[in-house]
Amino acid sequence: MTNANDTNTARAAALDTATLSDALDRLGVNGQCLGIKPLAPAFRMAGRAFTVLYGPAASPPGTVGDYIDEVEPGSIIVLDNAGREDATVWGDILTEIAHRRGVAGTAINGINRDTALCLELGYPVFSRGQWMRTGKDRVQVENMQTPVNIGHARVSPGDIVKGDSDGIVVIPRAHEEAILLAAEEISRTEEHIREAVRGGMRLAEARRTFRYHQLQSRQK
């Protein structure tokens, strides 16, 4: 799900992460999120980031998930749990509520549990892995709608997040128009190459003709 009135989110949704990654490289923007993978290869998502930053639990501990009522439909929830793999920050209650509210998906710098419901509902979750151990009394929400890190990429509230079978990329709001234009150009060029090869041109010639090897090169 994406916001139908958000043209740039719709443009990102129409592109794959590999193409967007090449555009990020061309512009020298770090937006590829290392190690964050979909629970199912068919999962796709695109939307603007609602960010949540976690930290170790205090004494007494704070909450791990009451932010969900603040998330707008069409958003991507981005949870930064510092990459921890010993305590979950997402489970079935959050999945059910997010799905019912029309949230577009969840990306976690950490792990989730209750994967069966995500798969049953088709609710996209991207994370470092799955394990059942709760985050209650182990981690707590430190801040919301603040810059966070996920897979060595910085995510600010309102940045576009796109996920597919290859992982997720972040398109910073300050650069989104340039990144989307570059990605759309790359997508068109790659389609020209495929069409040329289908028409009988040798791949090497098609790649040379359409400057394939320079598509993601940093531009001055």
Backbone bond lengths (Angstrom), bond angles and torsions (degrees), N, CA, C in turn:
res aa  C-N    CA-C-N  psi(-1)  N-CA   C-N-CA  omega(-1)  CA-C   N-CA-C  phi
1 M - - - 1.470 - - 1.520 109.17 -
2 T 1.314 117.37 136.46 1.451 123.62 173.04 1.522 108.49 -130.94
3 N 1.331 116.51 162.03 1.449 121.39 175.60 1.515 108.82 -74.87
4 A 1.319 116.92 117.56 1.465 121.18 -174.43 1.523 112.11 -63.37
5 N 1.339 117.42 -22.46 1.465 121.00 -179.68 1.523 112.98 -89.12
6 D 1.325 117.22 -4.18 1.465 122.13 -178.43 1.530 108.16 -98.93
7 T 1.313 116.01 94.04 1.469 120.83 -173.69 1.519 111.88 -60.30
8 N 1.321 118.09 -43.07 1.460 119.84 -176.57 1.521 112.69 -69.07
9 T 1.324 117.49 -34.36 1.464 119.07 174.37 1.522 110.24 -64.82
10 A 1.324 117.69 -39.96 1.464 121.02 177.05 1.526 110.79 -63.86
11 R 1.328 117.24 -38.74 1.471 120.31 176.86 1.525 110.77 -63.17
12 A 1.317 116.88 -42.69 1.463 120.44 178.51 1.520 111.40 -64.57
13 A 1.333 116.28 -38.39 1.456 120.40 -179.84 1.526 111.83 -62.47
14 A 1.340 116.90 -28.36 1.468 121.57 -178.05 1.527 112.54 -81.41
15 L 1.330 117.49 -8.46 1.459 122.05 -178.44 1.522 109.91 -107.80
16 D 1.347 116.25 155.48 1.460 118.05 175.52 1.529 110.13 -93.25
17 T 1.336 115.64 162.90 1.466 119.33 -175.78 1.522 112.10 -66.85
18 A 1.323 118.26 -29.65 1.462 119.98 178.83 1.524 110.70 -63.59
19 T 1.322 116.88 -43.72 1.463 121.14 178.48 1.525 110.59 -65.69
20 L 1.328 116.65 -43.65 1.458 120.02 177.68 1.526 111.16 -63.82
21 S 1.328 117.02 -35.96 1.464 120.46 176.92 1.520 111.36 -61.85
22 D 1.331 116.73 -42.78 1.470 120.00 177.54 1.524 110.86 -62.65
23 A 1.321 116.79 -38.84 1.467 120.23 178.23 1.522 111.05 -66.14
24 L 1.316 117.03 -40.27 1.464 120.68 175.96 1.519 110.84 -60.23
25 D 1.339 116.70 -43.27 1.462 120.47 177.83 1.525 111.23 -62.06
26 R 1.322 116.46 -42.57 1.463 120.42 -178.67 1.530 110.81 -58.60
27 L 1.331 115.41 -38.22 1.459 120.12 -175.72 1.527 113.22 -94.96
28 G 1.335 116.21 0.20 1.460 119.67 178.01 1.514 113.75 70.00
29 V 1.339 116.99 31.62 1.464 121.94 179.93 1.525 109.09 -107.21
30 N 1.336 116.99 129.33 1.462 121.38 179.65 1.516 109.22 -87.04
31 G 1.333 116.53 103.77 1.456 119.23 -178.65 1.513 113.84 -136.34
32 Q 1.333 117.36 4.71 1.467 120.61 178.52 1.526 108.84 -86.27
33 C 1.333 116.92 127.31 1.462 122.32 -172.84 1.527 110.41 -97.41
34 L 1.316 116.07 101.78 1.460 122.24 -174.25 1.526 111.88 -67.23
35 G 1.327 115.61 130.04 1.458 121.36 171.48 1.512 116.11 81.54
36 I 1.334 118.47 3.35 1.463 121.19 179.88 1.525 108.10 -98.46
37 K 1.331 116.42 115.94 1.467 120.97 -169.99 1.528 111.28 -125.27
38 P 1.342 116.72 154.19 1.468 119.84 178.03 1.525 111.44 -74.95
39 L 1.331 115.81 148.04 1.466 119.30 174.79 1.517 111.19 -66.23
40 A 1.331 116.89 -28.21 1.465 122.21 178.10 1.517 108.29 -137.08
41 P 1.343 118.14 138.63 1.471 120.22 -178.31 1.520 113.64 -57.66
42 A 1.329 117.47 -26.21 1.463 120.21 -177.26 1.532 112.78 -79.66
43 F 1.323 118.29 -9.16 1.463 119.96 -177.22 1.517 111.22 -66.43
44 R 1.316 116.11 133.34 1.464 124.00 175.69 1.520 108.14 -133.91
45 M 1.318 117.20 144.40 1.462 119.66 175.01 1.523 109.98 -157.01
46 A 1.316 115.54 151.33 1.461 122.89 174.04 1.515 107.84 -154.45
47 G 1.304 116.34 133.97 1.457 120.64 179.98 1.512 110.13 178.19
48 R 1.311 115.33 -179.60 1.466 120.63 179.59 1.528 110.12 -94.84
49 A 1.316 114.50 143.80 1.456 121.13 -169.89 1.524 113.05 -74.50
50 F 1.322 115.17 132.34 1.465 123.78 162.99 1.520 104.84 -109.87
51 T 1.330 117.90 113.71 1.460 120.92 -169.39 1.526 112.65 -101.86
52 V 1.340 114.01 145.79 1.463 121.74 177.50 1.526 107.89 -135.98
53 L 1.332 115.65 127.21 1.461 121.59 179.39 1.521 109.53 -105.49
54 Y 1.340 116.07 129.26 1.462 122.38 178.30 1.521 111.06 -105.61
55 G 1.334 114.86 158.70 1.450 122.50 172.39 1.514 109.11 -148.24
56 P 1.336 117.79 173.07 1.464 120.66 177.74 1.531 110.93 -59.30
57 A 1.311 115.90 146.08 1.461 121.14 -177.59 1.518 111.66 -65.83
58 A 1.340 114.22 140.84 1.460 120.76 175.17 1.531 108.99 -85.91
59 S 1.304 116.19 -174.64 1.458 121.00 176.56 1.528 108.65 -129.28
60 P 1.330 119.66 108.63 1.475 126.00 1.99 1.526 111.33 -73.22
61 P 1.338 117.23 155.68 1.469 120.41 -175.24 1.521 113.04 -73.68
62 G 1.335 115.11 151.85 1.457 121.21 174.92 1.515 111.21 -89.28
63 T 1.311 116.05 -175.97 1.458 121.71 -176.64 1.526 111.58 -81.50
64 V 1.344 116.18 159.86 1.460 120.76 177.77 1.528 113.16 -110.52
65 G 1.355 118.89 -8.63 1.457 115.21 -172.29 1.511 119.31 -158.44
66 D 1.316 120.67 18.37 1.457 120.23 -176.29 1.525 113.46 -79.28
67 Y 1.321 118.13 1.75 1.464 123.20 179.21 1.526 112.68 -69.67
68 I 1.320 118.02 -17.00 1.465 121.26 -167.18 1.524 112.71 -57.75
69 D 1.336 118.31 -30.66 1.458 120.90 -178.34 1.524 112.73 -70.16
70 E 1.333 117.17 -13.06 1.462 121.02 -178.83 1.531 112.80 -92.89
71 V 1.322 117.45 -8.20 1.466 121.30 -172.97 1.527 110.04 -83.00
72 E 1.332 115.89 128.41 1.461 121.53 -179.68 1.534 110.99 -78.27
73 P 1.332 118.29 146.96 1.470 120.57 173.93 1.523 111.05 -54.64
74 G 1.341 115.34 143.37 1.452 120.70 179.65 1.512 114.24 87.06
75 S 1.332 117.68 -7.05 1.467 121.41 -179.64 1.525 110.77 -78.92
76 I 1.336 115.17 160.78 1.459 122.53 167.47 1.519 107.29 -107.12
77 I 1.316 117.60 122.46 1.459 121.50 176.11 1.526 108.22 -81.06
78 V 1.327 116.97 122.96 1.463 122.62 -179.24 1.524 108.10 -114.91
79 L 1.322 116.97 113.78 1.461 123.75 -175.00 1.524 109.62 -109.01
80 D 1.321 116.32 120.52 1.467 121.44 178.20 1.524 109.08 -104.76
81 N 1.332 115.38 101.03 1.461 121.72 175.96 1.527 110.37 -107.93
82 A 1.346 114.98 32.09 1.472 121.98 175.21 1.523 113.07 58.79
83 G 1.341 116.81 23.45 1.458 119.99 179.15 1.516 114.52 75.51
84 R 1.318 118.04 9.05 1.474 120.85 -177.19 1.525 111.01 -61.48
85 E 1.326 115.38 137.65 1.459 121.49 179.26 1.520 111.85 -117.24
86 D 1.345 117.06 14.33 1.467 121.18 -178.63 1.517 112.78 -110.04
87 A 1.362 117.30 1.41 1.464 119.72 -178.92 1.515 108.65 -157.60
88 T 1.326 116.18 130.43 1.460 120.75 -176.36 1.527 111.40 -82.97
89 V 1.321 115.22 155.61 1.468 121.33 174.85 1.530 111.00 -129.11
90 W 1.331 116.76 14.19 1.471 120.49 179.57 1.517 108.94 -152.85
91 G 1.360 115.74 131.74 1.455 120.01 179.58 1.519 111.54 -148.37
92 D 1.337 115.88 -161.66 1.463 120.07 -167.84 1.526 114.11 -68.09
93 I 1.340 118.51 -33.93 1.468 119.24 179.35 1.514 110.07 -64.23
94 L 1.330 116.91 -46.65 1.459 120.82 178.88 1.524 111.02 -64.08
95 T 1.329 117.33 -39.64 1.465 120.61 178.35 1.522 110.80 -60.22
96 E 1.322 116.81 -48.08 1.469 120.34 -178.03 1.530 111.34 -62.54
97 I 1.337 116.56 -45.28 1.465 119.46 -177.74 1.532 110.41 -67.45
98 A 1.341 116.74 -44.84 1.465 120.11 179.99 1.522 111.02 -60.40
99 H 1.321 116.58 -43.45 1.462 120.87 178.80 1.521 110.62 -62.15
100 R 1.305 117.25 -44.37 1.465 121.29 -178.86 1.523 111.70 -66.28
101 R 1.327 117.42 -33.42 1.461 121.85 -178.38 1.527 113.08 -82.70
102 G 1.326 117.66 -6.21 1.455 120.48 179.35 1.512 114.00 80.81
103 V 1.329 116.89 24.93 1.461 120.73 173.71 1.527 108.16 -68.38
104 A 1.345 116.68 142.53 1.467 119.75 -171.77 1.520 113.94 -80.38
105 G 1.349 118.17 -19.38 1.448 120.02 179.96 1.515 111.19 160.05
106 T 1.342 115.28 177.82 1.461 122.05 -177.36 1.523 109.57 -135.77
107 A 1.332 115.92 135.09 1.462 122.77 174.83 1.521 108.10 -120.91
108 I 1.331 116.83 131.63 1.468 120.74 -171.70 1.522 110.82 -127.50
109 N 1.331 116.04 124.03 1.462 121.13 167.97 1.529 106.24 -84.97
110 G 1.316 113.89 72.88 1.451 122.98 -172.97 1.516 108.37 160.19
111 I 1.330 117.02 -150.08 1.461 120.34 -173.99 1.523 111.20 -126.20
112 N 1.332 114.57 166.69 1.458 122.19 176.57 1.519 109.48 -129.16
113 R 1.321 115.06 173.01 1.468 120.34 172.75 1.529 108.60 -135.95
114 D 1.327 116.52 -175.96 1.468 122.30 -179.90 1.527 110.94 56.29
115 T 1.312 116.37 49.26 1.459 120.96 -176.87 1.527 112.83 -66.99
116 A 1.329 116.86 -26.97 1.466 119.42 -176.15 1.520 111.64 -59.44
117 L 1.335 117.60 -39.04 1.460 119.64 -178.69 1.524 111.03 -71.00
118 C 1.329 117.46 -37.74 1.474 120.10 175.41 1.521 110.43 -56.52
119 L 1.325 115.51 -44.53 1.458 120.24 -178.79 1.527 111.01 -69.71
120 E 1.323 117.30 -40.15 1.468 121.41 -179.54 1.522 111.27 -63.31
121 L 1.338 116.35 -42.34 1.463 120.83 -177.63 1.522 112.73 -85.83
122 G 1.328 116.71 -13.80 1.454 119.69 -174.85 1.513 112.26 71.03
123 Y 1.340 116.62 27.80 1.465 120.61 -179.80 1.532 108.99 -87.50
124 P 1.341 118.30 119.67 1.463 120.87 -173.18 1.531 112.85 -71.75
125 V 1.325 115.81 121.69 1.457 122.44 171.84 1.520 108.47 -124.59
126 F 1.324 115.79 131.37 1.462 123.57 177.17 1.524 106.98 -121.15
127 S 1.337 117.23 127.97 1.456 119.72 -175.10 1.532 110.19 -155.31
128 R 1.334 115.78 -177.09 1.467 120.73 176.19 1.521 112.59 -83.94
129 G 1.326 117.00 -13.24 1.456 119.56 -179.98 1.512 110.90 160.46
130 Q 1.314 115.56 -175.08 1.457 121.77 -176.98 1.531 109.28 -128.99
131 W 1.322 114.57 136.46 1.466 121.94 174.19 1.505 107.01 -157.87
132 M 1.332 117.70 153.48 1.466 119.90 -169.47 1.527 114.52 -88.28
133 R 1.328 119.80 -8.85 1.477 121.33 -171.46 1.529 111.47 -71.71
134 T 1.315 116.51 125.41 1.456 122.07 -174.18 1.532 112.72 -68.30
135 G 1.319 114.26 152.17 1.455 120.17 172.77 1.515 112.96 -89.12
136 K 1.338 118.06 -8.78 1.465 121.01 179.57 1.532 110.26 -57.53
137 D 1.311 115.57 132.97 1.465 124.27 -179.20 1.527 112.73 66.92
138 R 1.318 117.41 6.40 1.472 121.47 176.69 1.528 111.27 -115.22
139 V 1.344 116.08 -38.03 1.465 120.71 177.28 1.519 108.28 -134.29
140 Q 1.335 115.88 163.49 1.457 120.08 177.66 1.518 109.33 -149.66
141 V 1.326 116.13 158.81 1.455 121.22 176.43 1.529 108.73 -69.74
142 E 1.340 115.49 124.59 1.463 121.43 176.76 1.526 111.02 -93.55
143 N 1.331 115.55 -38.10 1.464 119.29 -176.94 1.522 109.07 -161.56
144 M 1.325 115.55 157.12 1.453 121.88 175.63 1.508 109.40 -126.38
145 Q 1.326 114.96 152.63 1.460 122.00 178.36 1.531 111.26 53.98
146 T 1.342 113.14 49.88 1.453 123.25 177.16 1.523 107.83 -131.65
147 P 1.329 120.27 156.24 1.471 119.79 176.86 1.526 111.58 -59.56
148 V 1.334 115.30 137.61 1.463 121.89 179.18 1.520 108.73 -132.58
149 N 1.328 115.00 173.95 1.461 121.26 177.41 1.519 109.41 -119.72
150 I 1.326 115.16 139.52 1.463 120.03 176.29 1.516 108.32 -145.62
151 G 1.333 116.07 116.56 1.457 120.41 -179.48 1.508 112.94 58.60
152 H 1.343 117.96 41.49 1.473 124.81 178.73 1.525 113.21 68.98
153 A 1.316 117.79 15.44 1.464 121.55 175.69 1.526 108.86 -118.79
154 R 1.324 115.79 142.52 1.461 121.55 179.23 1.530 109.19 -86.48
155 V 1.322 115.80 135.48 1.456 121.48 177.61 1.515 108.52 -125.57
156 S 1.318 116.58 124.89 1.457 121.99 175.91 1.521 109.41 -107.93
157 P 1.326 117.83 153.17 1.467 119.85 177.22 1.528 111.08 -53.53
158 G 1.321 116.35 131.82 1.458 121.19 179.20 1.512 114.75 91.75
159 D 1.336 118.86 -10.92 1.468 120.17 173.08 1.523 109.22 -63.50
160 I 1.329 116.51 149.44 1.465 120.22 175.48 1.521 109.79 -80.84
161 V 1.322 116.25 132.39 1.464 122.74 175.40 1.521 107.66 -117.24
162 K 1.338 115.83 128.63 1.467 120.90 178.21 1.524 108.90 -123.19
163 G 1.323 117.02 131.64 1.456 121.35 178.75 1.514 111.61 -130.00
164 D 1.334 116.03 143.71 1.461 121.86 172.78 1.518 108.28 -151.82
165 S 1.322 117.58 -160.71 1.466 120.53 -173.42 1.524 113.37 -64.58
166 D 1.342 118.06 -19.39 1.461 121.00 179.55 1.519 113.60 -90.90
167 G 1.335 118.44 -5.11 1.456 120.69 -179.26 1.514 110.92 124.74
168 I 1.340 116.76 -152.78 1.457 120.27 -178.93 1.515 111.20 -130.82
169 V 1.328 114.33 151.32 1.459 122.28 172.90 1.526 108.10 -128.16
170 V 1.329 114.70 153.51 1.457 122.21 177.53 1.522 108.50 -114.37
171 I 1.318 116.36 131.98 1.463 122.67 178.34 1.523 107.17 -111.16
172 P 1.341 117.73 101.36 1.464 119.57 -178.13 1.524 111.64 -58.85
173 R 1.317 116.40 138.72 1.457 121.44 -177.30 1.525 111.94 -55.28
174 A 1.337 116.98 -37.33 1.464 120.45 -176.49 1.526 112.76 -65.86
175 H 1.348 117.16 -21.03 1.468 120.91 -175.62 1.525 112.94 -120.29
176 E 1.334 118.06 7.48 1.461 118.84 -167.22 1.521 113.60 -63.45
177 E 1.321 118.48 -37.95 1.464 119.24 -178.96 1.524 110.84 -64.55
178 A 1.330 117.61 -45.26 1.464 121.15 -179.88 1.526 110.89 -64.99
179 I 1.325 117.30 -40.49 1.466 120.92 -179.37 1.525 110.46 -66.54
180 L 1.314 117.09 -44.15 1.461 120.12 -179.19 1.529 111.36 -66.38
181 L 1.323 117.41 -40.64 1.472 119.93 177.29 1.523 110.44 -61.75
182 A 1.337 117.07 -43.63 1.466 120.33 179.44 1.526 110.92 -64.53
183 A 1.331 116.95 -42.45 1.462 120.41 -179.41 1.525 111.39 -65.24
184 E 1.316 117.00 -39.70 1.466 120.44 178.71 1.532 110.62 -66.02
185 E 1.322 116.74 -37.86 1.466 119.48 176.27 1.528 110.95 -64.76
186 I 1.327 116.66 -43.59 1.468 121.02 178.45 1.525 110.34 -61.32
187 S 1.327 116.91 -43.95 1.463 120.78 179.59 1.523 111.18 -60.47
188 R 1.334 117.10 -43.89 1.473 120.17 179.28 1.527 110.94 -64.50
189 T 1.327 116.39 -41.42 1.466 119.79 -179.23 1.521 111.10 -63.75
190 E 1.319 116.75 -43.48 1.468 119.10 179.31 1.530 111.19 -64.43
191 E 1.313 117.81 -33.83 1.460 120.26 176.21 1.522 110.90 -68.58
192 H 1.327 117.80 -37.43 1.473 120.82 175.29 1.524 110.53 -60.25
193 I 1.332 116.74 -40.56 1.464 120.63 179.45 1.524 110.02 -63.88
194 R 1.313 116.85 -45.62 1.466 119.37 179.69 1.529 111.10 -62.27
195 E 1.322 116.54 -42.21 1.463 119.76 179.56 1.529 111.07 -64.14
196 A 1.331 116.62 -39.82 1.464 120.11 179.30 1.527 111.09 -63.43
197 V 1.325 116.78 -41.88 1.471 120.61 179.48 1.520 110.43 -67.60
198 R 1.319 116.62 -39.77 1.472 118.96 176.12 1.530 111.42 -61.18
199 G 1.337 115.51 -29.07 1.456 120.17 179.82 1.513 114.15 -84.22
200 G 1.336 116.88 0.36 1.456 119.94 175.06 1.519 115.32 112.69
201 M 1.320 118.97 -6.38 1.462 120.99 179.62 1.528 109.85 -73.00
202 R 1.315 116.31 143.39 1.453 120.69 175.32 1.536 109.32 -68.46
203 L 1.340 114.96 146.04 1.465 119.31 -175.80 1.524 111.57 -58.94
204 A 1.327 116.86 -43.50 1.467 119.54 -178.46 1.525 110.93 -60.05
205 E 1.324 116.35 -40.55 1.459 120.08 179.44 1.525 110.94 -67.88
206 A 1.337 116.41 -41.85 1.461 120.14 179.94 1.517 110.85 -63.50
207 R 1.325 115.93 -42.81 1.468 119.16 178.86 1.532 111.08 -64.19
208 R 1.313 116.08 -39.06 1.470 120.06 179.35 1.533 110.13 -68.35
209 T 1.306 116.22 -42.76 1.468 120.78 -178.41 1.523 111.72 -60.65
210 F 1.331 115.72 -42.22 1.471 119.95 -175.99 1.529 112.78 -100.91
211 R 1.324 116.68 14.18 1.472 123.20 173.29 1.537 111.24 55.16
212 Y 1.332 114.72 47.41 1.460 120.60 -178.03 1.522 112.35 -58.10
213 H 1.318 117.02 -41.98 1.459 120.31 -173.03 1.529 112.82 -73.82
214 Q 1.317 116.78 -6.23 1.469 119.92 176.41 1.534 112.40 -106.73
215 L 1.337 117.19 2.90 1.457 119.83 -173.27 1.521 113.18 -57.64
216 Q 1.350 116.51 -42.72 1.451 119.01 -175.92 1.519 112.25 -102.47
217 S 1.348 117.04 5.42 1.461 120.10 -177.17 1.535 110.55 -66.21
218 R 1.322 115.13 142.65 1.460 120.92 179.39 1.527 109.58 -60.89
219 Q 1.310 116.20 128.03 1.457 120.91 179.65 1.518 109.93 -97.70
220 K 1.327 115.57 140.06 1.463 121.36 -178.34 1.526 110.74 -86.19
